[in-house]
Amino acid sequence: MATEQELSDFLKSVERRAFKRSVYHVRDEEAALDIVQDSMMKLAQHYGDKPAAELPMLFQRILSNCTLDWFRRQKTRRALFSNLSDFDSVDDDGDFDLLENFVSPTDSRESESAEDTTRRAQIFHEIEEQIAALPGRQREAFLMRYWEEMDVAETAAAMGCSEGSVKTHCSRAVHALSKALKAKGISL
């Protein structure tokens, strides 16, 4: 059973990544904050008595379900109301900045030139745009595997699909990102 401190430490450790993942999915910062908060509340309320080792998988599944619920609610609202512009996201202009939350290594003693800083910012912006352009399932699998650093089995459990599907989605996402970035002259 996870202690209150272990649960609190876990939630603090996943907060930022969960928010970024949610923003990539819903493309609305306020909705992403709500989704992450709901996910954390559900984890604490319903699964706080589980062992600490089980918390990451449970949280990923809850976060995925909360995101799907958000999309379902949006679909229902669009079906019920004729004025769809009332529900358009204010932040659809791609205002989310990955570099805002980028933490550089603290032990780096080299100073970066303004040109390098600008180039790095441009590359991050391009990567962010290409990830956002991926189909939903590919984006979800890619972010879980490479952003959240989950293994194939954990990702499959969180997404509710087979391990083979996760591998397929990730492979397609990597190839699409590689092709799109190479077309823009970016090689990593």
Secondary structure, 3 states (H helix, E strand, C coil): CCCHHHHHHHHHHHHHHHHHHHHHHHCCHHHHHHHHHHHHHHHHHHHCCCCHHHHHHHHHHHHHHHHHHHHHHHHHHHHHCCCHHHHCCCCCCCCCCHHHHCCCCCCCCCCCCHHHHHHHHHHHHHHHHHHHHCCHHHHHHHHHHHHCCCCHHHHHHHHCCCHHHHHHHHHHHHHHHHHHHHHCCCCC
